Amino acid sequence: MIRNYFKIAFRILWKNKGYGFLNIFGLAIGIACTGLIFLWVEDEFTFNHYFSNRDNLYKVKDRQTYDGTTYTFDATPGPFAPSIKSEIPGIQNSARSTWGNSVLFSLNDKPIYEQGFYVDPSFLTMFELQFVQGNAQNAFNQIHTLVITESMAGRFFGVANIRENLVGRTLKVDNKEDYTISGVIKDLPKNVSFRFNWLSPFKIYEDHNKWLQSWGNNGVVTYVEKNPGTNAESINKTLYNYVEGKQKGATAKMSIYPMNRWRMYDSFDNGKEIPGRIRFVNLFSLIAWIILIIACINFMNLSTARSEQRAKEVGIRKVLGAGKQKLIRQFIGESIITLLVAAFFAVIIIYISLPAFNILVEKQLAVNISQPVHLFVLLVLTLVCGIIAGSYPAFYLSSFKPVSVLKGIKLVKSGNAGIIRKGLVVLQFSVSIILIIATLIIYKQIAYVKERDLGYNKNNLVFMYLQGNLKEHYRVIKNDLQSTGFVQNATLSNDQVLQLGSNTGDFVWEGKDPSKQVLITVEGVSPEYTSTMGMHLNYGRDFYPDGKSDSTNVIINESLSRIINKKNVLGSTISQGDTRYTIVGVINDFVYNNMYGPAAPLILFSNQSNCNVLSIRLKPGVQIPAALSNIKTMIKKNNPGYPFDYNFVDQQFDQLFKTETLIGELAGIFSVLAIFISCLGLFGLAAYTAERRTKEIGIRKVLGAGLGKLTTLLSIDFLKLVFLSCIIAFPVAWWIMHNWLHDFEYRIQISLWIFVAAGLLAIGIALITVSFQAIKAAIANPVKSLRSE
Amino acid sequence: MFLLKDINLTIKQGEFVSIMGPSGSGKSTLLNVVGLLDDFNEGEYHFIGQPVHQLKEKHRAQLYKSHIGFVFQAYHLIDELTVYENIETPLLYQNVKSSERQAIVADILDRFNIVGKKDLFPAQLSGGQQQLVGVARALVAKPKLILADEPTGNLNTKQGTEIMELFKQLNEEDGVTIIQATHSEKNAAYGSKIINLLDGRVEK
């Protein structure tokens, strides 16, 4: 019986190659899309699955409340980790880590910057790193040691040599000391939360940063391994006021946050967890389903449209004794076979498109069709689609009455089927139009934010992190740079301007509400900061060039000035503990950290002691490559032994919008796919309709209808459907995008022309698709069409 | 408005009945009713002792599946199936096992002398050959009754005669009851009884 179905299914597919191709092609694309997105989602959901004990691993979250708003950070005090390990019974192990350090390593004059962390020895065991040389227990027995990854080993010692015994070899760090390699570990896969190439004992970092020893300073990440038998809630109860118990006034509230939620949910608003990356996962999954449904709708439409061809067969089979059940099973069986063929081609499409997709989403996805889960999902997907997409045509076809079809009575009564078919076309096009509108709005929003006046000039601005002697020899270097003729100005600052990392709530001023704590960003800079950056001084003066006279003077931004709310803010003082500072200038707000929001309150200090970044303003109109080459020479002259590692502020700025840009690109791709598949279906339907009306067209031609009139006649019905789709799509698209935009403080207004453009585009594409068939039918010889009757 | 009125017929097993009448007289309708393909609004219909009018759809389907074979004027073979597969189809719907099916179909192919054509498609056969296949298909499930609606309507004289001879043979040698609807007096003569229809009624 099943063999019979197979034979018939293939023969019928072969007999109608054109429609079969349309069907299978559309379905293959739909399945391929779903497959690619499935691989992406799988990668996201298996994030951190590398760590088998992840159910017991946590990161400590620190909540601080200022002025009614609770901020959530990952920063904890230095003594916190060892303290909770010894004092809290449910905590089996703890480890501190820095946030990520880019350090210069060199081996025999080969210097490379590598990213890594300073971690407690317990980190090596808690996170089950796979040691290929050395072991986790002893790796940090000595202080100046390094555990490196195989790929880092390959970069220094040569890929062919990483199997050699590297334990005991040394690498020079920061051109100063030699560290001994005590272990080599396998590289971590891409889908984990850590990205590092080396690990070194935390003690090194601790010794250089004595401020970490205070309970009032939060400067390191703390990881915790919980006892499996203990409840996280009970630990969190203990942790809530733990820090305040150690030092009065240290009001940070601690809690542990499970590793299983790091990737998808680690997002907080006012202290409460809000959906993080899971939103994207849900969004992309939704889009995958939509594309697949559109393809299945095509299948349903084409199958029912061509049902008249199968009517006779249905009638005969019924006469020969086929019950409705058997017929339904036969047609669903045919659908499943078509789906299986489509699935086969889908896998080929996935293989071909995966490299490009990987580049787009920056992952290393692999098809791995032999993997049981993948195979299973593919088969289930195919079967479900086959059954669902095949059910409507199956029920429709099997309901034909044998007597009517055998008498040759044409199925004029296609009323219901016609409406459903039209409804499905409207649905397809509505979805496509919504996607087009979404794409246009997303791109517009991104462009809008990128063009935002940040309050300083981000173009032609280079920055680099200070290494070696750069800080000590800053003055000399600055002069040298300016003497090249390419550099207009240079300045030092704690952080790079897009990401200012230090803030505190300790500042008070006369008239400040004592009950409210205000979180203020603090930044130490060299005197020429505001001029190099191109910031606008609204009141008062800039810092004196000598960099010493203003040791107790500060410049604040408009935002802070508004909060202080004094008539004459210049000359007034602001204090932190026992130190008093005088406000000598107010600069216009500039945007940092959150590109969509307003500028948070900020204080600039004329203090270079903690500066880490050198920013260089290029003269306008210079040739960039020449400028960079000159700067490089100058920097290297003063700071030999370090590679010239620089960034452009405007390029870093663009990087901040990677996620939004990715969303925009994906929306664009999906709109193209959705419209393409919808048009495949429309093409098939138009062909079929033209075929069915061959006789009518022949008669009209004979009666004198011209090409234009005939084309209009055949196209108008479809165009009405697309027009209806527009009407449905517009409000839905507006509602969705309005909500999406609402998340951004700085956003565009949705303008009318976007809808008009999307509508015209959809109608235009549909018109082209349909008119091809219409014209073909209209120029056919009427004699031929009439004779066949 | 009626298609058939005041029909009172009794047909015994083994009879060969011809129903004659002009176009539109209701011949096909009568055949469809007898063959349980169509319903009727008034009256009774007993088929081998079963009161068809009182039976559920499923039961009725069961009856005609196993006891009635149809032969059509336009043959109505399934174009996508070979001769073998066309003949086999009724057996599939009766859930006959694969090996049994093979045996039965082989038998009939043999009997009708079309073994060499079993893998051809209907489009490759002449009208007469197609009808032959149609008759073979009607017979394959060993029905008690064959209903033939203008079986020779699309055939030339020679082909038509062959088919009618075949019917005669089936009726006399295998005891198959045959009811045929026909225009042709020549064909009608093959039967043992003739019923004339005019405008839906039996003409006396």
Interface residues (C-beta under 8 A of the other chain):
Chain A: M1 N4 K7 I8 R11 I12 K15 K312 E313 G315 I316 R317 V319 L320 G321 A322 G323 K326 P402 V403 L406 K407
Chain B: S28 N32 L37 D38 K58 A61 Y64 K65 S66 F70 F72 A74 H76 L77 I78 D79 E80 L81 E85 T89 P90 L92 Y93 Q94 R137 A141
